[in-house]
Amino acid sequence: MGGSRSRCRGLVECALISVLVMAIEIPQTSSANMFKPFNVSYDHRAIIIDGKRRMLISAGIHYPRATPQMWPDLIAKSKEGGADVIQTYVFWNGHEPVRGQYNFAGRYDIVKFVKLVGSSGLYLHLRVGPYVCAEWNFGGFPVWLRDVPGIEFRTENVPFKEEMQRFVKKIVELMREEMLFSWQGGPIIMLQIENEYGDVESSYGQRGKEYVKWASQMALDLGTGVPWVMCKQPDAPDNIINACNGFYCDGFKPNSYNKPVLWTENWDGWYTTWGGRLPHRPAEDLAFAVARFFQRGGSFQNYYMYFGGTNFNRTSGGPFDITSYDYDAPIDEYGLLSEPKWGHLKDLHAAIKLCEPALVAADLPQYMKLGPKQEAHVYHGDIDIEGLNLTQYRSESRCSAFLANIDERKGAAVTFLGQTYYLPPWSVSILPDCRNTVFNTAKVGAQTSVKTVDFDLPLFAHFSAQKQSMIHNGVSYISKSWMTVKEPIGVWSENIFTVQGILEHLNVTKDHSDYLWYITRIYVSDDDIAFWEEKEVRPTLTIDSMRDVLRVFINGKLIGSVIGHWVKVVQPVQFIKGYNDLLLLSQTVGLQNYGAFFEKDGAGFRGQIKLTGFRNGDIDLSKSSWTYQVGLKGEFLNIYTMEENEKAGWSDLTLDAIPTTFSWYKTYFNSPDGTEPVALDLGSMGKGQAWVNGHHIGRYWTLVAPKDGCQRICDYRGPYNSDKCTTNCGKPTQSWYHIPRSWLQASDNLLVIFEETGGNPFDVSIKLRSAHIICGQVSESHYPPLWKWSQSDFNASILINDTTPELHLRCDDEHVIASIKFASYGTPQGSCQKFSKGNCHASSSFSVVSEACLGRNSCYIGISNTAFGSDPCRGIVKTLAVEARCMSSSNNVGALQL
């Protein structure tokens, strides 16, 4: 039957979950909510914690990509999802923006983050780097580092090694001072030095090999007392564990038998660039990859990312990486669960934990071929499984098996230990007791949640009735009162200088701004004008190479733009007689974060800049006199802050105003009621940056993804790549931008936008993001919920009393199920939001589901004839499909619909 359920259902389920998550002992927490001191080591099979081998699930969360107020909930959801470990990089450029001046506050309060992880009972894998890649600006390196005399990054180079060692030592000493290593009672069980250096090592030759040896020894000499890792580093020295990164790592072997098999980055989605499609990795394939990893001897697996978050400020790298770092992760950018991915992985983790006693007891699995593309790996402490009969099997303990079908198209029936098992294509079945299947990677029982962004009507309660009606007609204006001020084109301050020739962009800006103005003067004679008229030609500006965005102005007027990464520029221009001001605005959109020698990539222009088509020949502007102006006036006057914005000379913006380029806009808005995450819809704007109450929410850009390349149906089967199962074709890559709740005040929130290309701020709106639509679809052939399985203490056999599958539904926190839109027990057709009744349907379906779920945050319904009062179609496997709507629990309960 049905009932309500939140975290666990009653004392019995809670007790069984406790048994499930531990038949594995976790070091006890102290009165300070951290751990009692424990040692960490490793052998060829696994990481050893407090003397015991462990199978570890890790969740990647980068602390600067969320606010400190979000951290506790993200960590809690990771733990609930089955994680043992939180993994994070350390972001050098965030912690040391100026050499010798450190920042460990706000989103960069790494000590607070680590302590929160420990107080939750989870471990921490700290990837010190200090190179992180991570689609983060400049790969995490501070830009000032490139100005150190004689420096060359990530190679046998004394200036670089000195700076790297200084920062790594700083972080390690900070962790030690705060008592955060495991042997001090803290959560840190493992560290990482460098990052994916094996991908670029060959570019540095012998100096690269020496650098690897130096970095490893430098790390070991710090005496941290926990293991160090190098990922994607085949030549990692003996005392450093080399680990795998990728979509699949089940075939990975470390470079020594004495090291365990670790997967530091399981790419559960992918990053996105402006104008690109949105990536999606199916839950079935992700679960398949993880199950295969543990099946074939893996012992530590980290989701990159479990929560991706947001590239606030100008922290996105690339170039051209978008502000969102959602990554299609199990927890989305806003901190909401992504279903079915989160729930399906939670079930997978529970199944793996049931296998843990057998997995840690065996040094190697026994391999059994079950078919042409089907195989089993069996873990048992000391028994030859192939020699067992069923009677002997029942008397043995600590036996777990993984049955895999790696056929990309066809399911298969296989025989294992005298029993027949059906394996869907591209799937793994997990048998914690070598007999009962508790999970199959291709059978998703978790709910589907459909995320929406909705208008927040209370925000506009003070508007007139006319304006409210406009909202109900589908337009949710943030404000009808905007102010504006123009950004000067070119020189705006006394902090300018003039030199002969073209300077490299970053050498001038030091990345204090995306923007750098190059200004020179061109003289056009009567002969030039006559020549152009006679030949019917126009002069042309050519630049051998530029990155990322170039705006070309003549006499203050924008005449052309170029976008690209080191692309050639051929821009026709039109001059008037006499002196003309030529202005080139060079823009960065995130600094290079990957590759060999990327500190030399630079920005701005390369090669020759010239004007062609003049009567007396080409003009080489590379040798001309240029005046340089860094940044925007509004940017450097901080007109986006609460303290300084009134000094900008704002004027009212009228509704009929023509959108203009290079303009600042501001307005005020009230904070939406409730707790749902807040999104700023900038779909009506072009390109620029936005701030709320002085907090920089990031760059925005409404570049549209290609119309083709998205798949109508996402087939999980077969190897995944970042172009498979993409979505959002023909739409802007990103329109909604996360405003963390902690950045808002109850009223009079200041929103400031800098717009480059001419958007319409009157269509900007505030919206709330939530999963208002939830669906479930579970059949009689699904397995019972994982919480029903338990391990007996005396022989680790798997016990279950009730094998009835269940459909579970759950709204976001502080939401309840307000209505049931569809419910059918029988043979329903279709998928979420497209369900329809089949030929077989139990008439009690709607009433049973409504009684179990309405008004509750979560509910469950047993998939059985008993639950629905009768068998609606004998001899047929029946399925329950449900679509429900969630609403905020703070809203009127009377809105519940039957």
Beta strands, then each sheet from edge to edge (+ up, - down):
strand 1: 2-4
strand 2: 40-42
strand 3: 47-49
strand 4: 52-54
strand 5: 56-61
strand 6: 85-89
strand 7: 123-129
strand 8: 188-193
strand 9: 228-231
strand 10: 240-246
strand 11: 262-267
strand 12: 300-307
strand 13: 366-371
strand 14: 374-380
strand 15: 399-405
strand 16: 412-416
strand 17: 419-423
strand 18: 427-431
strand 19: 439-440
strand 20: 448-455
strand 21: 482-486
strand 22: 497-500
strand 23: 515-524
strand 24: 540-554
strand 25: 557-572
strand 26: 578-587
strand 27: 604-612
strand 28: 619-620
strand 29: 625-630
strand 30: 651-653
strand 31: 663-669
strand 32: 678-681
strand 33: 687-692
strand 34: 695-701
strand 35: 736-739
strand 36: 749-755
strand 37: 765-779
strand 38: 790-791
strand 39: 798-799
strand 40: 806-810
strand 41: 815-826
strand 42: 858-862
strand 43: 879-888
sheet 1: 1+ 42- 40+
sheet 2: 2+ 3- 4+
sheet 3: 5+ 6+ 7+ 8+ 9+ 10+ 11+ 12+ 5+
sheet 4: 13+ 14- 15+ 18- 19+
sheet 5: 16+ 17-
sheet 6: 20+ 37- 32+ 35-
sheet 7: 20+ 37- 43+ 41-
sheet 8: 30+ 21- 31+ 36- 33+ 34-
sheet 9: 22+ 29- 23+ 26- 24+ 25-
sheet 10: 22+ 29- 23+ 26- 24+ 27- 28+
sheet 11: 38+ 39-
end
